[in-house]
Amino acid sequence: MHQHTFSLKSLLWIITAFWLSSAAMAHQQKYATTTVSLNARNGNLEIVHRFLVHDAEHVVKHLFSSDADFNNQPETQKNFANYVVDHFNIKLNDRVPALDVIGFESDEKFFWVYQEVVKPENITQIQIRQTALHETWPRQVNLVNIEGFGKVNSMEFRKGDQWKTLDL
């Protein structure tokens, strides 16, 4: 009976260790999403970037200042939003449009950055580059979804990736 209890404890330790290591590995995978969507109402392209607040908090300390306080310093959030905008590029038919920054916000889990551009007539090609957080985390993956041009198209950006092209 005593040996059976020991085996059960060992099994529980193994399960706990596996769970803790898989949770740590899951957190190691850094991931952000950007959605580029055509607003059928006004014809504009709307761009929404979404980052985990936890990741943004760590990045601002690394990129800006160890004193940066993401939750209590509005200037820190603005700096991070500007950083995101600077690391996202789009070309429409080989032309680089001026993107308007609409704003940014933070909820308890995500940090959102909003951009917009008036869609030119007859878009036949969209090229995108999304390099945010790549210099901080080599395993960072930025997923860009493009919606409103038929089926949803996705592009994944990893460290070292440059421009990716979608022919419409």
Beta strands, then each sheet from edge to edge (+ up, - down):
strand 1: 31-38
strand 2: 44-52
strand 3: 88-92
strand 4: 100-106
strand 5: 110-118
strand 6: 125-130
strand 7: 141-147
strand 8: 153-157
strand 9: 164-167
sheet 1: 4+ 5- 2+ 1- 7- 8+
sheet 2: 3+ 6- 9+
end
